[in-house]
Amino acid sequence: MRFAPSPTGHLHVGGARTALFNWLYARRHGGVFILRIEDTDRSRSTDENIGFIIDALRWLELDWDEGPPTAGYRQTERFDLYRDHAARLLHAGRAYYCDCPPEMLEQQRKAAEARKETFRYSGRCRDRGLTAGALRLRIPDAGTTVVNDLIHGSVAFEHGQLDDWILVRTDGTPTYNFCVVVDDVTMKITHVIRGNDHLSNTPKQILCYEALDYPVPEFAHVSMILGTDRSRLSKRHGATSVQAFRDEGIPADAMVNYLARLGWSHGDQEIFSRAQLVELFDIKDVASSGAIFDQTKLLWLSQQYMKTMDSLRLAELTEPFIAKAGLTVPRDRGWLARVVDTLKERAQTLVELVEAGRFYFERPREYEVKAAQKLFTAEGSQRLDRLAKRLGELDEFTHEAIQALYREQTAALGLKLVDLAQLTRLAVTGKTASPPLFEVLALLGRDETLARLTAARHAIGPST
């Protein structure tokens, strides 16, 4: 199995799904998963983009058995192989040189379009015996090439619909379709899983395999990923790259789970561990129709993973997002694990989790206006003083001890628990909604809680 992206930008979710399907199939069947870089388009392929692809695959934890940084897995490093195979085809009479000027071919292409026909090279140079020019594969004049696709079934292509396509350009650079065949053969690829936008290239490649007298691998062409409007997923639908979803705070395991379910299913099950995916995945269970990318479902899945994740692991994943939000990352990951435990029911992404718990990492800079107008009164100021004094006298600053104190003070003042709780919540978080208050106070600790109550008291002011 192989994943062979072109490094022309960040890794699109469609490419990530293709990589995942290849990885799963290889892992299930004890095969080898190869990462190969198709970088013959030198105008768009860059080392930076290769780095983006590798970074995305590592984040998804789709490890490869062969590939970069080992040399020999970039097409630009394999030109000698392509030249050798081109010479074999030429020597066997399965390829020929063509010197047709590009201007003439373009004129013929436009004429075919005007007739509403598919352009096919005329074969003008087939029997001219040229010794230089672009190298073309000699396609049989008659007959049919059948692609036995593991997803779509048998798809037939009449040779009359194909043309003698170019293997090597006039400047000596090999074309994509030729490189793919040589690479797959020399890397001993037995199964090719790729997007169905490559299906039309497959008969050309099969004829090249046959011309070289090589076995043809099994093919599976996966449907396109569509937006909710059923058009091909693009930037106008929102985020489309793996890195974009990572930066939005989707956990990697949730992303992998979601990508696996784009076109593949196992009954009604929605949530799968990686081990389950490896055990259950079969390319033959992938639907032939397009898969709809549903952002709402991805966010739901993200939250399910966060809710069930080990707290220390969730804390570790949260740390980069705390720093990105301009906050100080706590040194005590155990404390942070207890913090995220109070937040994971309130967020669908790691970004949302940090924002929901911002008050843990910094004191309120402002207070909700309407709540402050209602609660930050002269009476509220007196209650804050009273609470601060009693909290300072507690022997143990635990959730249970704080809760008992508040119930005692509520009874003493003839109030409801919510009256003191909301006043305190506003004072320590700046908001009227937060995780359970007594857990929050215990996590903040005595000194920080008292400092925030004092700050709120000063915000009310002496004239109130």
GUVOBA-264375 format. One line per field, with one value per residue (C-alpha): z, x, y; residue in three letters. Coordinates in pm, whole numbers, padded with zeros to 5 digits. Layout:
BEGIN
pz	(Z; ...)
px	(X; ...)
py	(Y; ...)
residu	(ALA; ...)
***
This chain:
BEGIN
pz	(00000; -00062; -00011; -00278; -00231; -00446; -00218; -00348; -00015; 00316; 00339; 00242; 00440; 00120; 00097; 00468; 00427; 00136; 00352; 00636; 00416; 00281; 00632; 00773; 00488; 00525; 00902; 00885; 00629; 00766; 00466; 00417; 00410; 00197; 00185; -00158; -00266; -00622; -00676; -01053; -01069; -00975; -01009; -00717; -00520; -00232; 00062; 00289; 00157; 00205; 00565; 00598; 00472; 00701; 00996; 00929; 00896; 01216; 01399; 01277; 01388; 01046; 01062; 00744; 00704; 00413; 00292; 00383; 00526; 00366; 00017; -00290; -00213; -00405; -00777; -00845; -00693; -00930; -01278; -01371; -01314; -01539; -01815; -01798; -01829; -02110; -02300; -02250; -02400; -02693; -02762; -02750; -02998; -02738; -02746; -03012; -03044; -03145; -03272; -03317; -03228; -02923; -03135; -03375; -03094; -02929; -03256; -03290; -02928; -02985; -03304; -03110; -02844; -03112; -03240; -02878; -02899; -02666; -02809; -02904; -03046; -03413; -03410; -03671; -03554; -03486; -03784; -03866; -03686; -03514; -03281; -03064; -02925; -02672; -02602; -02641; -02539; -02833; -02740; -02917; -03192; -03092; -02785; -02428; -02103; -01795; -01453; -01192; -00915; -00559; -00492; -00827; -00983; -01347; -01545; -01918; -02135; -02513; -02663; -02919; -02633; -02534; -02712; -02726; -02415; -02342; -02120; -02133; -02242; -02502; -02223; -02080; -01775; -01719; -01683; -01379; -01524; -01628; -01296; -01103; -01293; -01257; -00888; -00804; -00986; -00838; -00488; -00524; -00465; -00481; -00395; -00497; -00300; -00427; -00511; -00795; -00981; -01084; -01231; -01581; -01564; -01468; -01814; -01941; -01653; -01696; -02061; -01946; -01694; -01971; -02214; -01953; -01889; -01522; -01308; -01260; -00896; -00747; -00769; -00540; -00623; -00328; -00385; -00344; -00016; -00067; 00116; 00257; -00076; -00244; -00438; -00402; -00062; -00094; 00113; 00065; 00288; 00570; 00690; 00457; 00562; 00839; 01001; 01009; 01207; 01434; 01501; 01573; 01855; 01714; 01885; 01638; 01736; 01676; 01334; 01240; 01354; 01153; 00838; 00859; 00866; 00552; 00312; 00528; 00791; 01022; 01114; 01314; 01517; 01518; 01758; 01692; 01856; 01621; 01706; 01608; 01281; 01194; 01282; 01099; 00798; 00456; 00137; -00007; 00257; 00128; -00048; -00413; -00361; -00239; 00136; 00293; 00525; 00822; 01052; 01319; 01336; 01356; 01651; 01823; 01776; 01903; 02224; 02274; 02258; 02498; 02746; 02761; 02731; 03019; 03209; 03204; 02829; 02777; 02991; 02775; 02455; 02605; 02696; 02346; 02321; 02660; 02535; 02203; 02393; 02554; 02893; 03117; 03095; 03448; 03560; 03748; 03485; 03759; 03862; 03498; 03461; 03743; 03574; 03234; 03411; 03507; 03153; 02907; 02923; 02820; 02506; 02168; 02088; 02275; 02177; 02330; 02640; 02704; 02645; 02878; 03148; 03087; 03440; 03582; 03428; 03473; 03699; 03554; 03366; 03365; 03496; 03310; 03306; 03383; 03655; 03814; 03817; 04000; 04237; 04294; 04541; 04891; 05026; 04786; 04908; 05269; 05172; 04991; 05301; 05516; 05276; 05245; 05625; 05668; 05376; 05521; 05848; 05694; 05820; 05483; 05155; 04992; 04780; 05068; 05329; 05105; 05024; 05394; 05473; 05205; 05327; 05681; 05568; 05357; 05662; 05883; 05639; 05553; 05183; 04911; 04819; 04470; 04615; 04756; 04483; 04194; 04374; 04433; 04079; 03931; 04162; 04084; 03715; 03587; 03459; 03584; 03419; 03514; 03625; 03975; 04196; 04491; 04262; 04099; 04432; 04553; 04231; 04248; 04603; 04912; 04831; 04473; 04575; 04850; 04613; 04361; 04621; 04738; 04377; 04325; 04649; 04525; 04190; 04372; 04531; 04864; 04738; 04638)
px	(00000; 00111; 00004; 00150; 00058; 00173; 00334; 00146; 00002; -00138; -00284; -00653; -00898; -00963; -00596; -00588; -00880; -00699; -00388; -00598; -00771; -00435; -00287; -00581; -00577; -00202; -00222; -00516; -00349; 00003; 00123; 00368; 00254; 00474; 00479; 00588; 00614; 00501; 00697; 00748; 00546; 00845; 00657; 00427; 00611; 00820; 01011; 00792; 00479; 00640; 00695; 00327; 00221; 00460; 00351; -00017; 00040; 00242; -00030; -00284; -00037; -00042; 00310; 00475; 00709; 00902; 00939; 01091; 01327; 01492; 01615; 01452; 01088; 01056; 00991; 01263; 01509; 01400; 01456; 01708; 01438; 01195; 01457; 01534; 01168; 01112; 01402; 01249; 00919; 01091; 01310; 01006; 00815; 00553; 00643; 00749; 00880; 00653; 00757; 00412; 00435; 00230; 00058; -00072; -00197; -00370; -00540; -00664; -00782; -00987; -01135; -01245; -01403; -01591; -01728; -01812; -01579; -01305; -00965; -00751; -00403; -00422; -00122; 00055; 00404; 00332; 00517; 00759; 01053; 01164; 01464; 01380; 01084; 00817; 00779; 00426; 00280; 00140; -00222; -00391; -00621; -00912; -01037; -01130; -00943; -01145; -01070; -01184; -01239; -01286; -01544; -01712; -01691; -01591; -01552; -01479; -01289; -01287; -00945; -01110; -01171; -00803; -00504; -00131; -00046; 00290; 00530; 00825; 00807; 01035; 01252; 01308; 01082; 00849; 00474; 00264; 00093; 00424; 00597; 00307; 00330; 00707; 00694; 00416; 00592; 00937; 00792; 00594; 00257; -00021; -00320; -00384; -00645; -00694; -00959; -01200; -01078; -00795; -01031; -01005; -00624; -00636; -00690; -00390; -00183; -00304; -00196; 00144; 00174; 00090; 00334; 00609; 00488; 00423; 00135; -00149; -00229; -00576; -00747; -01001; -01118; -01273; -01554; -01500; -01577; -01862; -01983; -02334; -02448; -02317; -02049; -01686; -01550; -01353; -01243; -01579; -01726; -01486; -01173; -01048; -00689; -00583; -00377; -00679; -00883; -00587; -00557; -00931; -00871; -01009; -00827; -00634; -00816; -01151; -01032; -00918; -01249; -01443; -01235; -01281; -01659; -01657; -01782; -01711; -01940; -01979; -02343; -02466; -02147; -02012; -01716; -01418; -01081; -00784; -00757; -01121; -01069; -00774; -00972; -01292; -01189; -01240; -01218; -01508; -01734; -01664; -01962; -01931; -02132; -01989; -01948; -02088; -01853; -02069; -01894; -02163; -02103; -01726; -01770; -02002; -01745; -01470; -01663; -01726; -01353; -01276; -01539; -01401; -01030; -00792; -00768; -00388; -00386; -00650; -00445; -00138; -00333; -00473; -00137; -00047; -00388; -00345; -00019; -00177; -00449; -00179; -00211; 00052; 00066; 00046; 00354; 00143; -00019; -00201; -00375; -00454; -00603; -00846; -00926; -01009; -01227; -01459; -01465; -01492; -01871; -01877; -01663; -01650; -01289; -00969; -00994; -01342; -01223; -00950; -01189; -01449; -01183; -00992; -01077; -00865; -00553; -00615; -00823; -01132; -01054; -01419; -01750; -02072; -02246; -02604; -02497; -02269; -02550; -02766; -02515; -02238; -02430; -02360; -02525; -02320; -02004; -02083; -02153; -01821; -01642; -01822; -01746; -01381; -01343; -01508; -01319; -00994; -01071; -01140; -00906; -00915; -00992; -01172; -01483; -01674; -01561; -01643; -01988; -02062; -01954; -02180; -02479; -02408; -02380; -02694; -02890; -02738; -02829; -03172; -03079; -03091; -02770; -02787; -02771; -02424; -02312; -02385; -02225; -01910; -01910; -01923; -01644; -01401; -01481; -01634; -01931; -02256; -02195; -01909; -01839; -01970; -01864; -01722; -01499; -01379; -01292; -01109; -00905; -00822; -00706; -00755; -00511; -00633; -00998; -00951; -00756; -01037; -01305; -01103; -01063; -01438; -01498; -01273; -01454; -01780; -01616; -01667; -01949; -02174)
py	(00000; 00355; 00711; 00936; 01302; 01590; 01852; 02154; 02272; 02153; 01803; 01815; 01601; 01405; 01315; 01237; 00994; 00826; 00792; 00650; 00391; 00275; 00265; 00069; -00182; -00235; -00275; -00515; -00742; -00722; -00528; -00243; 00121; 00347; 00725; 00847; 01210; 01289; 01608; 01619; 01944; 02155; 02482; 02395; 02126; 02260; 02118; 02330; 02158; 01818; 01922; 02014; 01669; 01483; 01699; 01622; 01247; 01239; 01431; 01173; 00902; 00735; 00594; 00469; 00170; 00319; 00675; 01013; 01112; 00806; 00893; 00742; 00812; 01139; 01118; 01375; 01123; 00844; 00985; 00712; 00450; 00634; 00668; 00296; 00200; 00448; 00292; -00055; 00057; 00224; -00081; -00313; -00096; -00009; 00360; 00609; 00962; 01250; 01592; 01744; 02114; 02219; 02484; 02220; 01997; 02292; 02379; 02021; 02023; 02338; 02193; 01882; 02101; 02295; 01963; 01871; 01574; 01451; 01534; 01233; 01249; 01153; 00920; 01130; 01026; 00658; 00516; 00796; 00634; 00952; 00942; 01240; 01433; 01351; 00979; 00840; 00503; 00308; 00225; -00069; 00055; -00167; -00344; -00259; -00215; -00311; -00168; -00420; -00172; -00299; -00027; 00045; -00300; -00347; -00025; -00065; 00184; 00148; 00202; 00424; 00670; 00674; 00821; 00762; 00956; 01112; 00916; 01157; 01522; 01676; 01824; 01476; 01502; 01205; 01256; 01176; 00868; 00712; 00782; 00631; 00303; 00274; 00367; 00124; -00158; -00101; -00053; -00379; -00212; -00473; -00251; 00109; 00305; 00659; 00919; 00844; 01152; 00914; 00653; 00801; 00767; 00401; 00243; 00440; 00310; -00049; -00041; 00083; -00204; -00448; -00287; -00333; -00690; -00618; -00748; -00499; -00410; -00411; -00073; 00095; 00446; 00625; 00874; 01246; 01422; 01666; 01974; 01992; 02139; 01820; 02003; 01900; 02004; 02326; 02624; 02791; 02519; 02616; 02441; 02166; 02095; 01860; 02137; 02368; 02115; 02049; 02422; 02441; 02191; 01865; 01575; 01358; 01037; 01206; 01324; 00975; 00828; 01085; 01038; 00661; 00706; 00922; 00656; 00351; 00203; -00093; -00123; 00175; 00214; 00569; 00562; 00335; 00296; 00266; -00104; -00153; 00033; -00187; -00500; -00405; -00196; -00349; -00144; -00343; -00187; 00164; 00322; 00423; 00743; 01071; 01126; 01443; 01632; 01732; 01980; 01938; 01564; 01615; 01852; 01603; 01328; 01557; 01617; 01246; 01182; 01465; 01346; 00992; 01074; 01013; 01341; 01357; 01296; 01565; 01803; 01733; 01804; 02124; 02278; 02412; 02576; 02743; 02894; 02992; 03178; 03393; 03225; 03071; 02693; 02545; 02355; 02101; 01877; 01687; 02010; 02084; 01735; 01816; 02147; 01993; 01737; 02024; 02163; 01872; 01859; 02225; 02221; 02050; 02138; 02205; 02570; 02592; 02408; 02665; 02953; 02799; 02767; 03089; 03206; 02924; 03077; 03449; 03670; 03838; 04156; 04252; 04128; 04054; 04389; 04288; 04047; 04307; 04563; 04311; 04150; 04403; 04617; 04745; 04433; 04219; 04389; 04303; 03942; 03916; 04044; 03791; 03502; 03598; 03601; 03260; 03102; 03228; 03050; 02706; 02432; 02252; 02426; 02135; 02107; 01949; 02200; 02497; 02360; 02306; 02663; 02809; 02613; 02734; 03098; 03070; 02956; 03224; 03502; 03362; 03332; 03069; 02895; 03046; 03398; 03349; 03110; 03347; 03640; 03434; 03291; 03640; 03755; 03471; 03400; 03723; 03522; 03374; 03034; 02805; 02450; 02364; 02655; 02465; 02257; 02579; 02739; 02430; 02417; 02787; 02741; 02954; 03235; 03288; 03269; 03529; 03754; 03744; 03811; 04112; 04235; 04209; 04398; 04678; 04677; 04748; 05051; 05229; 05450; 05161)
residu	(MET; ARG; PHE; ALA; PRO; SER; PRO; THR; GLY; HIS; LEU; HIS; VAL; GLY; GLY; ALA; ARG; THR; ALA; LEU; PHE; ASN; TRP; LEU; TYR; ALA; ARG; ARG; HIS; GLY; GLY; VAL; PHE; ILE; LEU; ARG; ILE; GLU; ASP; THR; ASP; ARG; SER; ARG; SER; THR; ASP; GLU; ASN; ILE; GLY; PHE; ILE; ILE; ASP; ALA; LEU; ARG; TRP; LEU; GLU; LEU; ASP; TRP; ASP; GLU; GLY; PRO; PRO; THR; ALA; GLY; TYR; ARG; GLN; THR; GLU; ARG; PHE; ASP; LEU; TYR; ARG; ASP; HIS; ALA; ALA; ARG; LEU; LEU; HIS; ALA; GLY; ARG; ALA; TYR; TYR; CYS; ASP; CYS; PRO; PRO; GLU; MET; LEU; GLU; GLN; GLN; ARG; LYS; ALA; ALA; GLU; ALA; ARG; LYS; GLU; THR; PHE; ARG; TYR; SER; GLY; ARG; CYS; ARG; ASP; ARG; GLY; LEU; THR; ALA; GLY; ALA; LEU; ARG; LEU; ARG; ILE; PRO; ASP; ALA; GLY; THR; THR; VAL; VAL; ASN; ASP; LEU; ILE; HIS; GLY; SER; VAL; ALA; PHE; GLU; HIS; GLY; GLN; LEU; ASP; ASP; TRP; ILE; LEU; VAL; ARG; THR; ASP; GLY; THR; PRO; THR; TYR; ASN; PHE; CYS; VAL; VAL; VAL; ASP; ASP; VAL; THR; MET; LYS; ILE; THR; HIS; VAL; ILE; ARG; GLY; ASN; ASP; HIS; LEU; SER; ASN; THR; PRO; LYS; GLN; ILE; LEU; CYS; TYR; GLU; ALA; LEU; ASP; TYR; PRO; VAL; PRO; GLU; PHE; ALA; HIS; VAL; SER; MET; ILE; LEU; GLY; THR; ASP; ARG; SER; ARG; LEU; SER; LYS; ARG; HIS; GLY; ALA; THR; SER; VAL; GLN; ALA; PHE; ARG; ASP; GLU; GLY; ILE; PRO; ALA; ASP; ALA; MET; VAL; ASN; TYR; LEU; ALA; ARG; LEU; GLY; TRP; SER; HIS; GLY; ASP; GLN; GLU; ILE; PHE; SER; ARG; ALA; GLN; LEU; VAL; GLU; LEU; PHE; ASP; ILE; LYS; ASP; VAL; ALA; SER; SER; GLY; ALA; ILE; PHE; ASP; GLN; THR; LYS; LEU; LEU; TRP; LEU; SER; GLN; GLN; TYR; MET; LYS; THR; MET; ASP; SER; LEU; ARG; LEU; ALA; GLU; LEU; THR; GLU; PRO; PHE; ILE; ALA; LYS; ALA; GLY; LEU; THR; VAL; PRO; ARG; ASP; ARG; GLY; TRP; LEU; ALA; ARG; VAL; VAL; ASP; THR; LEU; LYS; GLU; ARG; ALA; GLN; THR; LEU; VAL; GLU; LEU; VAL; GLU; ALA; GLY; ARG; PHE; TYR; PHE; GLU; ARG; PRO; ARG; GLU; TYR; GLU; VAL; LYS; ALA; ALA; GLN; LYS; LEU; PHE; THR; ALA; GLU; GLY; SER; GLN; ARG; LEU; ASP; ARG; LEU; ALA; LYS; ARG; LEU; GLY; GLU; LEU; ASP; GLU; PHE; THR; HIS; GLU; ALA; ILE; GLN; ALA; LEU; TYR; ARG; GLU; GLN; THR; ALA; ALA; LEU; GLY; LEU; LYS; LEU; VAL; ASP; LEU; ALA; GLN; LEU; THR; ARG; LEU; ALA; VAL; THR; GLY; LYS; THR; ALA; SER; PRO; PRO; LEU; PHE; GLU; VAL; LEU; ALA; LEU; LEU; GLY; ARG; ASP; GLU; THR; LEU; ALA; ARG; LEU; THR; ALA; ALA; ARG; HIS; ALA; ILE; GLY; PRO; SER; THR)
***
